[in-house]
């Protein structure tokens, strides 16, 4: 089982706003995989809305998302889709 990893540069001027953060939480609840988001040396599970919002992800930041678990192949493209919102 190889963990899937996606590095993304934030394009939205709002940065990590409530909509994508909420979409990540929903995805985490539906998924059997662990989805984490990292910025610099901070890493949080996307199921924790306030932790994700608290990372202060802004336009121009580079973030890395990891998906690790039994349904990662199905979940990974959904994670990439959410990134299109930020």
C-alpha positions as CSV (number, residue, x, y, z in Angstrom):
1,X,0.0,0.0,0.0
2,X,1.7,3.2,-1.2
3,X,0.3,6.4,0.3
4,X,-0.9,8.8,-2.4
5,X,0.5,12.4,-2.2
6,X,-0.5,15.6,-3.9
7,X,1.3,18.9,-3.8
8,X,-0.7,21.9,-4.7
9,X,-0.1,25.6,-4.8
10,X,-3.1,27.6,-3.5
11,X,-4.6,29.9,-6.2
12,X,-7.8,31.2,-4.6
13,X,-7.4,34.7,-3.1
14,X,-9.5,33.5,-0.1
15,X,-7.0,30.7,0.6
16,X,-8.4,27.8,2.5
17,X,-11.9,29.1,3.0
18,X,-14.9,27.3,4.6
19,X,-16.2,25.6,1.5
20,X,-13.2,23.5,0.6
21,X,-12.4,22.9,4.3
22,X,-16.0,21.5,4.7
23,X,-15.6,19.4,1.6
24,X,-12.5,17.9,3.0
25,X,-14.3,17.0,6.3
26,X,-17.1,15.4,4.4
27,X,-14.7,13.4,2.3
28,X,-12.8,12.2,5.4
29,X,-16.1,11.0,6.9
30,X,-17.0,9.0,3.8
31,X,-13.5,7.6,3.4
32,X,-11.8,4.7,5.1
33,X,-8.4,6.3,4.4
34,X,-6.6,8.9,6.5
35,X,-6.4,12.2,4.7
36,X,-3.9,14.7,6.0
37,X,-2.9,18.2,4.9
38,X,0.6,19.7,5.5
39,X,1.9,23.2,5.2
40,X,5.5,23.7,6.3
41,X,6.0,21.7,9.5
42,X,2.3,21.7,10.4
43,X,0.3,18.6,9.5
44,X,-3.4,18.0,10.4
45,X,-6.1,15.5,9.6
46,X,-8.6,17.1,7.2
47,X,-11.5,15.7,9.3
48,X,-10.7,18.4,11.9
49,X,-12.3,21.5,10.3
50,X,-11.0,24.1,12.9
51,X,-7.5,22.7,12.7
52,X,-7.6,22.9,8.9
53,X,-8.9,26.5,9.0
54,X,-6.4,27.3,11.7
55,X,-3.4,26.5,9.5
56,X,-3.7,29.9,7.8
57,X,-3.4,28.5,4.3
58,X,-3.3,31.5,2.0
59,X,-3.0,32.2,-1.8
60,X,0.5,31.3,-3.0
61,X,1.1,28.7,-0.2
62,X,2.2,25.2,-1.2
63,X,0.4,22.4,0.6
64,X,0.8,18.7,0.5
65,X,-2.1,16.3,0.8
66,X,-1.7,12.6,1.6
67,X,-4.2,9.9,1.4
68,X,-3.4,6.6,3.1
69,X,-5.7,3.6,3.4
70,X,-7.8,0.9,1.7
71,X,-9.8,3.3,-0.6
72,X,-7.0,5.8,-1.4
73,X,-7.3,5.1,-5.1
74,X,-11.0,6.2,-5.1
75,X,-10.5,9.1,-2.6
76,X,-7.3,10.6,-4.2
77,X,-9.1,12.1,-7.3
78,X,-11.8,13.6,-5.0
79,X,-9.0,15.2,-2.9
80,X,-7.6,16.8,-6.1
81,X,-11.0,18.1,-7.0
82,X,-11.4,19.8,-3.7
83,X,-8.0,21.5,-4.2
84,X,-9.4,23.1,-7.3
85,X,-11.6,25.2,-4.9
86,X,-8.5,26.7,-3.2
